[in-house]
Amino acid sequence: MSEQLPQVETLFLHERDGDDEFTVVVERDGSRVLHGVLELKEASAGPRPRRFRVTQKGGEEPRQPDQFVELARNARRIRISEQTTARARDRLTAMLDAYQIDAKQVRTCRYCANAGRYSPVTSDTAVKADRDWICPDCAKRELERELSYKGQFTGNAQERLEDLLFEVQDLERITNLLQGNLDPDLTKFDTISATTDEIDPVPTDSLNLHPALQERVEGRFDELLPVQSLSVENGLFDGDDQLVVSATATGKTLVGELAGVDNALNGKGKLLFLVPLVALANQKHEDFEERYGDVLDVTIRVGASRINDDGNRFDPNADVIVGTYEGIDHALRTGKDMGDIGTVVIDEVHTLKEERRGHRLDGMISRLKHYSENRGSSAQWVYLSATVGNPEFLAERLRATLIEFEERPVPIERHVTFADQREKVDIEQKLVKREFDTKSSKGYRGQTIIFTNSRRRCHEISRKLEYDSAPYHAGLDYKRRKTVERKFGNQDLAAVVTTAALAAGVDFPASQVIFDTLAMGIEWLSVQEFEQMLGRAGRPDYHDEGTVYVLVEPDASYHSSMEGTEDETAFKLLKGEMEDVTTVYDTASAAEETLANVVVAGTGAKKLNDRMIGEVPTTHAVGKLLEWEFIDGLAPTPLGRAVAEHFLAPDDAFRILDGIRKDHHPYEIIGDMELADEEL
């Protein structure tokens, strides 16, 4: 009989059904070699084995009860599941004691035991599931089963939930997250600590600005903020070019404003304040008009000029020109006279790294410097950026003094939770309500900015929020946007819902930021954009801390051209290092910028190419332009001039030419170009 029994390293017993039946598992070298069932009976001398059955592929094979006793005697160790009821455990122990066999109680995975596996767990590894403790493998399988009910939970979303599961060791708490439960201990990703730099603030009454500006500044502030003070102390009013790198809401925009307005009022040339988006240009134009319209002429020049250049709003003789990069570049490419320029402010200069727009900003800066030099003037350049990965390199390439200020006046807690689009609104409802019902130590209610990716979605979310809220985007007229700003400032609104595209221009004293999506239009946010937007959470004069919630739809994307999914993007952004800012040129972008430089500077185009941030392969680009008949020598052909003035990439120019030659309707040509973009 003993010859039929396996060698026993561990014999494990777990209550199966009532207090008389137990699962038996025998292991050797970590592998199961026997799985069976033991039944006890009550004899005159106490509990004894009644039946012993061994599980085989075809069912259960009866064995003599004595075989169990022999197995137990030969076992190096016997373990009894701690989850066995007290009465069953007592009976089992009494039976083993009668044969002078020692056993030890251990905590084991109940799911494994029911499946005939011996899986001890410790307080460090056990996961609570209902009233049981289970092993990590079973817990992971149970979580995967729950996730399968929810749909597409894979990749980064699943990894995040598995990490949380093993961190908190409670399956129910994790599955509750999938039902919209906002347990802050589970949604919390990290905390960005508050940091402060000891910088002596510059009093505004010591600035010695033009009287009209000095009066306005002293009326708004008693002293400058740290980044502004650093800029002033490092030559801002001496005409030095500066690259100001600082986090969102630290006051860097005022640096360019002070320099430019002071120069304009003192007759040292006009101010060009340039931004990447029409919405931001409109907002900044309104701000300058309201603030300085009585002492300076303010105008606007945006990218729409490329299509409809009727000049109705644009006055090239104005003292302040607010514009988009493309709007000013179009003026340069078409030979507009903008007069003497005293100051150029490039806001969001980290746009230089963007694949589709970076090369155009790089080229525009070079062309605008050429324009200014040709007029015999020396403009002051102030570049503004959120935190970047390579500030020293960027300052060197821009030939500017680096003003870098790293401060976060209040800590920010960052949270992540998962939901589909419909569930996101329900979660936003809870978060907005919870925040508005809370007051800071400074007496202010918590208010929320919700960032999403479309104007339609702004209105949809705002309509569904119970507490007072409002959409806020570039499609609203001036009066309505100002009403929203005033009501938010008066704490009459619990939330504003705005587009990611307007993020740079949103200036609301919010304590909480919610990302309804991580997309800006049909592209994922960059780390810089993400950091800039979340930096809107928490103001030192209003709040004790800021809170950020990233609502992630697993496996989702918002356009066929987007690479990766929202959960992949979320953790790249949360963990990502700030990207370096540089401009990379391929054949098409090199040709486009070289052509624009030829249109503006003729034979001086190479000089413009050489001082751009990115390395432009000039010889190769010129060769391509000659091949395509966009230039003749170093002069633009009529075709080349039209291509440059309309900001056409070479491929788009060829598609339009082909459509014209085939006598296609303009709508057909546009449709072909849209389809080509979809395929990229």
FENQUIUR-V68067 format. One record per residue. OMEGA is omega in degrees with one decimal (NA if undefined). Layout:
omega->[OMEGA:OMEGA]
This chain:
omega->[-176.7:-179.7:-178.5:-174.9:178.4:171.2:-171.2:172.7:178.4:172.3:-174.3:-179.1:-177.6:-179.1:-174.9:-174.7:-175.1:-175.7:-180.0:-175.8:-173.1:170.0:178.3:176.0:177.4:-178.9:171.8:-178.5:177.0:-179.9:178.7:177.8:177.6:177.7:-177.9:-178.5:176.8:173.3:177.2:172.7:178.9:176.3:-178.8:-178.7:179.9:-177.9:177.8:176.3:178.1:177.5:175.9:-178.3:179.1:-178.9:176.5:-179.8:-177.1:-178.7:-178.9:-179.2:179.7:173.1:177.2:178.5:-179.5:179.2:177.1:-179.4:179.9:174.9:-177.8:179.7:-177.1:-176.8:175.6:176.9:177.2:-178.7:177.1:-178.5:178.5:-179.3:175.3:-178.6:-175.5:-177.9:179.2:179.7:179.3:-179.3:-179.7:179.7:178.7:178.5:-179.2:178.2:-178.6:178.2:-179.7:178.4:-179.0:176.8:-179.5:178.3:177.5:172.9:-177.5:176.9:-178.1:-179.9:177.6:-178.9:179.2:178.8:177.7:177.4:174.9:-176.0:178.3:176.9:177.5:178.3:179.8:-174.2:-174.6:176.1:-179.6:177.1:-170.8:-179.5:-176.4:170.4:-176.2:-176.9:-179.5:-179.2:178.7:178.6:179.2:178.7:178.8:178.2:178.9:178.4:178.2:-178.9:179.2:176.4:-176.8:-179.0:-169.4:173.5:179.3:171.5:-172.9:179.4:-179.8:179.1:179.4:-179.5:176.7:177.1:178.0:-179.7:-177.7:177.2:-176.0:175.3:179.6:-176.0:-176.9:179.5:-179.9:-179.9:175.9:176.6:-178.6:178.5:178.2:176.8:-175.2:176.8:-173.4:177.9:-178.8:-179.7:-175.8:177.5:177.0:174.2:172.9:-173.7:173.3:175.8:178.1:174.9:-179.5:179.0:179.4:-178.7:177.5:177.0:-177.7:-178.8:178.6:-169.6:-179.9:177.9:172.1:-174.3:-178.3:178.5:-179.6:-180.0:-178.7:-178.4:-180.0:177.5:-178.2:-172.9:171.8:179.3:-180.0:174.2:-174.4:-177.7:177.0:178.4:177.5:-179.0:-179.9:-178.3:-177.9:167.0:-179.3:-176.7:171.7:178.1:-177.8:172.4:-177.2:166.8:-176.8:-177.2:-177.1:-177.9:178.4:173.3:175.8:171.8:-175.9:-178.6:-178.5:179.0:179.6:-179.2:-178.7:-178.7:-174.9:-178.8:178.8:178.1:-178.7:-179.7:-179.4:176.1:-178.3:179.5:-174.7:176.8:167.6:178.7:-169.1:-176.9:-175.7:-170.3:178.6:-178.7:179.2:178.2:178.3:-178.5:-179.4:176.4:178.4:-179.9:-179.5:179.3:-178.9:-172.7:-172.1:-174.9:-178.8:-178.5:-179.7:172.7:-176.4:178.7:-177.7:178.4:-176.2:-173.5:179.0:179.3:-179.6:-178.4:-175.1:-173.5:-177.1:175.2:-176.3:-176.8:-172.0:176.0:-176.2:179.8:-177.8:179.7:-179.9:174.8:173.5:-177.3:169.7:177.5:-176.1:180.0:178.9:179.0:178.0:177.2:178.6:-176.6:-179.1:173.1:178.9:176.4:-179.8:176.5:-178.6:-177.8:179.7:-176.4:173.1:175.2:176.2:178.3:-179.9:-175.1:176.5:171.8:178.8:-176.1:-174.9:-172.5:-173.2:-172.4:-174.4:-177.0:179.2:175.3:178.7:179.6:-178.6:179.2:179.9:-179.6:179.9:175.4:177.3:179.0:-177.2:179.9:-179.3:178.3:178.7:179.8:179.7:-176.8:171.6:-178.4:176.5:-178.7:-177.2:-179.1:165.4:-176.4:178.1:-175.6:-174.4:-173.7:-178.8:178.5:-177.1:178.8:179.9:-179.1:179.6:-177.2:-176.9:174.3:-179.9:172.5:-175.5:-177.0:-179.5:177.4:171.0:-171.2:177.2:177.4:178.2:173.4:-179.6:-176.8:176.8:171.4:-172.1:-179.1:172.1:-171.9:-179.8:-178.6:-178.2:-179.0:177.5:178.9:177.9:176.3:-179.3:-176.6:179.0:-178.8:-179.4:-177.9:-177.1:179.1:-178.8:176.6:176.8:177.8:179.5:173.8:-178.2:173.0:174.5:178.7:-168.2:165.5:174.7:178.1:176.0:-168.7:177.7:178.0:179.7:179.8:175.4:-177.9:-179.3:-179.5:-176.8:179.4:-173.0:178.9:-178.5:-179.9:-177.1:179.3:-180.0:170.1:-178.9:-178.6:-173.3:179.5:178.1:179.1:-175.2:-175.9:-177.4:179.3:179.0:177.0:178.4:-179.6:-178.6:-178.2:177.6:179.2:178.1:-179.2:175.1:178.2:175.7:-175.7:164.0:178.3:-171.8:-179.7:175.6:-179.2:-179.0:-172.3:-175.6:-176.1:-178.6:-177.7:178.5:178.1:-175.8:174.7:-175.7:174.0:177.0:173.4:176.0:171.8:175.6:-178.8:168.9:-172.7:-179.3:178.2:175.1:175.6:170.8:178.2:178.9:-179.4:179.2:180.0:179.7:-177.5:-179.5:177.6:176.9:-176.4:173.4:174.7:-175.3:-178.4:-175.2:-165.1:176.4:177.8:174.2:179.3:179.3:175.3:175.5:-179.3:-169.1:172.6:-176.1:175.6:-177.6:166.2:-171.0:177.9:-176.8:-178.3:-175.4:177.8:177.9:-177.4:-175.9:179.3:176.1:-179.5:-177.1:-175.0:171.1:-179.3:-177.8:-177.9:-168.7:172.2:-179.4:-177.6:171.1:177.8:172.9:-179.0:-178.5:-175.9:166.4:-176.5:-175.7:-177.6:177.1:179.2:-178.6:-177.6:177.1:177.4:179.0:179.0:175.2:179.2:-176.0:-169.6:179.2:-177.8:177.6:-175.7:-178.1:178.0:178.3:177.6:-172.8:-176.9:176.0:-176.4:179.1:178.3:-177.5:176.8:-169.5:-176.2:179.5:-178.6:179.3:178.0:179.1:-179.3:175.6:179.3:-177.4:-178.7:173.1:177.5:174.8:-167.9:173.0:173.9:-179.1:169.6:175.3:177.8:-179.6:178.8:179.2:179.0:-178.4:-176.1:180.0:174.1:-178.2:168.0:-177.3:-178.4:178.9:178.6:-179.8:179.0:179.1:179.4:180.0:179.4:178.9:-178.9:179.5:177.2:176.5:174.2:179.2:178.9:177.8:-179.2:179.0:178.7:178.1:-179.9:178.1:178.9:178.4:177.0:179.7:-175.5:-178.9:NA]
